[in-house]
């Protein structure tokens, strides 16, 4: 079990960094909607920041933390999680690789303009491959059972179906995600909602103090049959009529009494399991809201749109996020104040966007721009708050000179490469240098050196300092040579001198570090 906890301790800072990135691009997009245009001509243009915000929120740490749910149940039932650590490392590695590839491709303009995922379809195969290692981790753990519980048998079936379902439902030709760009998508809502029901069941089982037996199965069987019928209709017949969409959308009403019954039977309360209860409340709210606003006569006067303003912010930013936190909390200590803080943040964003939507539809006379500024304020508060809570977790011991050397190297090369990758054309023009796309290769190398420096803060500091120094000497000399040949301008001269001097700083004084 200790190995598993150490894995989570190492992985959570990475998730916090990715989550911070998703919030930052969301804040930038909110600012761009208000007319802040200084990044519009860079890779951080409005379509990119929107796409990155959605992708990182939907496929980033929130989903990764949620995948720990079965292992929390295994731990509760006394199973040893040690054998699951190695395959889970590969699972996290491939998923992080997917996030990196999706981020880079979106930055470079490979976007699809879809509301639920905006990366290239082929990247789903990386996710499916990560799922193989996840399955291995599950099977290495459940072999300890003498008699396999029913929930494990059902989960095994779902595990094998999930990778295939991912590739089918995300397919651009016959998948359902492509159908959600415009118009009603009641069947897609039904399918997304259904995926949460077994997760809620498992989380209720996890947090129940006594044995919990689910009842009222008809309330999830009927929606499942409806969803299967809708998928078959889309594949074999074609588009659904509005009346058919309406029927599938309203089938989600069955989930409300089901979840309420389960919570009562398991004695789940706000005091005992706050993250889970808030998540269920958020799920029921967006489900009921979506069903009511699916009626054109109600939706149109309020929103003039098929996609409801701020609906996804509550569904993902509160419902799914708090689901993940209710699982993560089982392995990783979370401050109690974080829940209240995040509730305030989502409340600010939801209320401001909802009022703006009402005003845009003519239902209310409210200054939309003021509401957008409040939304931006909510995003800024979220970023500051996340940095604050991350700082609370950091080790406050005094850094050595070598650690400071690595941190400054990360700041110059790692963060510098990130800034250049995003806004190089703008910065080069401002500084009077000529920019070509080939510089992105240089930025990539800079970023790699920066990552080595970051690792060197805690692991193998002298070895990594030595290796980065050699890399800097080589690249610095090449840059100077290219400058003398007239291939690159004075920027190459500056980079060459900087790399050589920074390398010599370590090589000449390493005995004192």
Secondary structure by P-SEA (a helix, b strand, c coil): caaaaaaaaaaaaaaaaaaaaaaaaaaaaaaaaacccccccccccaaaaaaaaaaaaaccaaaaaaaaaaaaaaaaaccccccaaaaaaaaaaaaaaaaaaaaaaaaaccccccccccccccaaaaaaaaaaaaaaaaaacccccccccaaaaaaaaaaaaaaaaaaaaacccccccccccccccaaaaaaaaaaaaaaaaaaaaaacccbbbbccaaaaaaaaaaaaaaaaaaaccccccaaaaaaaaaccaaaaaaaaaaaaaacccccccaaaaaaaaaaaaaaaaaaaacccccccccccccccccccccccccaaaaaaaaaaaacbbbbcaaaaaaaaaaaaaaaaaaaaaaaaaccccccaaaaaaaaaaaaaaaaaaaaaaaaaacccccccaaaaaaaaaaaacaaaaaaaaccaaaaaaaacccccccaaaaaaaaaaaaaaaaaacccaaaaaaaaaaaaaaaaaaaaaaaaaaccccaaaaaaaaaaaaaaaaaaaccccc
